[in-house]
Amino acid sequence: MPAPGAEPAWLALGLELVLRLTGGRRTPVDLSEPLTYCPNWGLAWMTGTEQTGAAVLCGTPSPFRPGDHGRVVVVPFYDELLDQWHCVVPGDRLTAFEGSKVVGTGTVAWLRRTASPAELRGDPPPELVRWAEGGPEPT
């Protein structure tokens, strides 16, 4: 957590994600372009349909179909919501939403400080891409 009164640092979170086979989306997700897939997330302590935003920076090779298991790296989208993301810990289960529909569940594998989404748009860090594609946890 940041010092009192300090701005919280941007985070990247590695998630082991499962897209629901039924009841969620019906088409594959294209994860080939950074930050274009932006589901909302129900954090571990949230209830019902409470959600917060984070975009997928990079992920398992596309297409990522309902029923598939894979890895994604998400980055919270809004600086005013960073405090709640700093409460997430490895092992937390997050719910992926598209509107009110639950489309998947992600388990947090790791968290790392990173640049803001605006700074990451054109060039995700290679170690995050490698992890999403099945490589080792980034350091």
Sequence and secondary structure as in RCSB ss.txt:
>XXXX:A:sequence
MPAPGAEPAWLALGLELVLRLTGGRRTPVDLSEPLTYCPNWGLAWMTGTEQTGAAVLCGTPSPFRPGDHGRVVVV
PFYDELLDQWHCVVPGDRLTAFEGSKVVGTGTVAWLRRTASPAELRGDPPPELVRWAEGGPEPT
>XXXX:A:secstr
   TTS    EEEEEEEEE SSSS SS B  SSTT    EEE TT  TT  EEEEEEEESSS B TT EEEEEEE
ES GGGHHHHTT  TT EEEEEETTEEEEEEEEEEEEE   HHHHTT   HHHHHHHTT     
